[in-house]
Amino acid sequence: MTAPVIGVCAAFEKASWGFWNQQAAIVPATYLAKIHAAGGVPVGLIPDTRVVESAGLLIDRIDGLLLIGGVDVEPASYGATDNGRTEATEPLRDEFELVLAREAMRRDIPVLGVCRGMQVLNVAAGGTLHQHLLDAGYVEHRPSPGRLDHETFHEVEVDYGTHAAMLCGSGVQIVNSHHHQGVDRLGNGAVVTARSLPDQLPEAIEWPGQRYALGVQWHPEAAELQHALTDFVNSAAHALGGQH
């Protein structure tokens, strides 16, 4: 089977390497390793205004789309006003990822959203976000800022027979979350397939009408699961023979 090309939307952050210290497009190696282990070929996708105008420039060239974690989503992108609780944003990255997500779903190309990526998927489908979960009555979902170790582990309940269950197992599972925002109104066609315990915050959403469209609020790329993205990459591989 031909290895599928997985487009990974890069973060755009200030970074240091060698003697350089400047803005850079970044794709963490944890994502790359999981894609490679699952049989895919990862390719970084850099925010670009031309792609915002024509998503096909990139969607024509990939077999699956991965939206990774990062900064908050700009409230204006889901019709809200910043209430002062939204933190750093990258509006171009938002626009870039939203058009790619919408076009991937329109063409039924497999798409996976991780943490911020799940929120982008929900907004792309017309949903909204809570700008700060504590203000909405939910528990703390970022107990250790800047970390994904045991302090961030918590229980979720995952529906049987879903893409989320293929990623981490069904029933009560332990996952690693690090976020202060979350899904408010669900996007069109989305269903919740995993919920945080005990507060019932959506921790996974997916679109049953799509070949593969899943968002998870936790970080499978940082979990001790060598093939955590296998189901997603396999879906992209099977989509290779289809029409983009």
Salt bridges, closest charged atoms under 4 A:
ASP48 OD2 - ARG50 NH2 2.70
ASP60 OD1 - ARG107 NH1 2.56
ASP63 OD1 - HIS244 NE2 3.58
ASP72 OD2 - HIS180 NE2 2.80
GLU87 OE2 - ARG142 NH2 2.87
GLU87 OE2 - HIS180 NE2 3.87
ASP94 OD1 - ARG116 NH2 2.81
GLU97 OE2 - ARG93 NE 2.69
GLU97 OE1 - ARG116 NH2 3.16
GLU103 OE2 - ARG106 NH2 2.75
GLU103 OE2 - ARG107 NE 2.72
ASP135 OD2 - ARG85 NE 2.84
ASP149 OD2 - ARG147 NH2 2.61
GLU151 OE2 - HIS150 NE2 3.22
ASP159 OD1 - ARG195 NH1 3.25
ASP184 OD1 - HIS130 NE2 3.56
ASP199 OD2 - HIS141 NE2 2.81
GLU203 OE2 - HIS141 ND1 3.46
GLU203 OE2 - HIS154 NE2 3.53
GLU203 OE2 - HIS179 NE2 3.73
GLU221 OE2 - HIS219 ND1 2.80
ASP231 OD2 - HIS163 ND1 3.48
